[in-house]
Amino acid sequence: MTETTHGLSEQEKEALKFLERDFNQCFQQMRHYDSQIFDIFKFMFTGYITLIGATLGFYKFGLEKNINLNFPVIAVLSIGLVFGLFILAYTVSNRVYFVRIFRYINEQRKTFLSYEPLGFANKSEMYIKYSQPAFFNWISSQAFFIYIIAFLNSTLLGALLFIIFASNTCKWVIITPSCLALFIVQLIVAIYHLKSRENKSIIKADFTK
């Protein structure tokens, strides 16, 4: 191969161009996943408040008019709860994709900064570790979104059980532990799934259980 004046072959120059394009595209993709998680959270927060408020208002209206609207209210809340669980799973999956892209960007950045181009020593310590960030970081903003979505799902279950056991004098004995149990189970499953990705290859981490 013919060497260029900069000591790089044409093939190496093309490889550098590819890595540059890939870095830019991956950075945009990382921002997309991060924004998507935040958009999901905003949708869930607004949607759940609206859903719970509307169904409880509908239920109260039925009581005032002496009309039994329990079945449609229960059906709507049940569908909302199932949908919420899928949303939580989708958010967790997005976290996996986000971390993978972030780590890939770190690996590329480390490769180029190791040459200290133009004397740049990365004294600000911009991220270069390909093993970071962790799939589960309990203080990350995305982790807090997962906590809140799990809490909203538990609240939705509480509203559902409140309608089902409305005439039961011990309904809170049923509702409170049920909501707490769902909240804990959601977090255990989500955290276990994220932590289990650490020791898997990218293919297994992204496309297998």
N, C-alpha and C positions, 0 to 999 in steps of 0.2 A: 504494500500500500504506500502511496505517495504521501510523504509527511508535509504538512503545511508549515508556514513560517512560525506558527505558534506552537509547533511541536505536536500537533494533533492531526491524525489522519482524517480523511473525509468521513469515514465511518464513525469515528469518535465524535466529530462535529455534529453529525446527524443524531447521534445518541444523546448529545447534550441538548439539542433542540427538542428532542422527544421528551426528555426529562423536564425541561422548562415548561413545555405545554402541559405535561402531565401534572406538574406541581400546581400550575394555575388552575387547571380543571378540578383537581382534588381539593384545592382550597375552597373553591366555589361550592363544591359538593359538600364539604364539611360544614360550611355556613348554612347550606340548605337544610341539612339534617338538624342543626341547632335551631334554626328558625322554625322548622316544622314541628319540633317538640314544643316550642313555646306557643305556636299557633294552636296545637292540639289542646294545650293547657287552657288557653283563653276560651276556646270553643267549649271545652268541658265545663269550665267554671260558669260561664254564662248559660249554657244549655241545661246544666243540672239545676241551677237555681230556678230557671224558668219552668222546667219540667216538674220539679217538686212543688213549686208554688201553684202551678196550674192544676195539677192533679189533686192536691189537697183542697184547693178552692172548688174544684169540680165535685169532690167528695162532700164538702160542706154544703154546697148548693143542693145536692141530692138529699141530704139530711133535712134541710130547711123545707124542701118541697115534698118531703116524704116519698122520694123516688130512690129506688135501689140502683145506685150507679157503681157498686163495688166491683163488678166484673170488668167493665171497661177501664176503670182506674187501676185495678190490679194488673190487667193485661199491659197497659201502657208502662207502668212502673217496672214490670218484669222484663219487657223488651228493652227498656232503658238500661236496666241493670246488666243484661247480657251484652248490650252494646258497649257499656262502660268497661266491662271486663276485656272486651276485644280491644278497646282503645288503650287500656293499660298495657296489654300485650304488645300492641303496635308501638307504643312509646318506648318500651323496653327494647324492642328490636331496633328501633331507630338509634337508641343509645349504643348498641353494639356496632352498627354501621358507622356512627359518628366517631367512636374510639378507634376503629380500624383505620379510617381515613386520617384521623389526627396522628396516629402513630406512624403511618406511612409518610406523611408530610415531615414529621420529626426526623425520620430516617434520611430523607432526601436532604433536609436542611443540615443535618450533621455531616453528611458526605461532603457537601460543598464548603461548609464553614471550617472543616478540618484543614483546608488548604490556606485558611486565613487570607482570602482575597483582598488585595489592596491594604493589607495589614489589619483587616477587620478581625478582632479577637473575640467577638461576642461577649463583651464584658457585662452586658445587660442580662446575660444568661437566658436568652430566648430558648424555648423548648427544643431540645435536640435528642432526647432519649426516646428511642423507638418502643420502649416498654411502658411508656406513659402517654396519656393518662390511664388510670385503672378503669376497668369496665364498670366497677362500682366504687364510687367515692361518696360517702354518706353526706358530705357537706357541699357537694356540687349543686348548682342550680337545677340541673336535670334530675338529680336525685330528689330534690324537694318537690319538683313537679310530679314525680312518681308517688311520693308520699301523699300529696294533696289529691291526686286522682284516686288513689286507693281510699282515702278518707271520704271523698265524694261518693264513691261506689258504696261504701258502708252506710253513708247517710241515706242513699237511695234505698238500700235494703231496709233501713229503719222505717222509712216512710211506707214501704210496701208491707212490712209486718204490722205497722200501726193500723193500716186499713184492714188487714186480715184478722187481727185480734182486737179490733176496736171495742167489742163488747166484753172482752176478757178483763177482769179486774186486776189480773196479774200480768198484764201485757208487757209492762216494762221489765219484768223479770225475764221475759223471753227476748224482747227487743235489744236491750242493752248488751247482754253477752253475745248475742248473735252478730250484732254490728261490730263489736270488738274482735270477735273471732274472724270475721271476714276480713277486717282490716289487717290483722296479724298474718293471716294466711296469704293474702295478696303480697304483702311485703316479703314474706319468707320465700315465696315462689320467685318473685322478681329479683331479689338479691341473690338467691341461689343460682338462678339462670345467668345473671351477669358475672358472678364470680366464677362460674364453671367455664366461662369463655376464656379465662386467662391461660389455661394450659392446653388450648386447642389451636390447631393451625387456622389460618384465615378461612379456608374452605369449610372446615368443620365448625368453626365458631359462628359463621354467618348462615350456614345452610343446614345444620344438623341440630338436634336437640342436645 
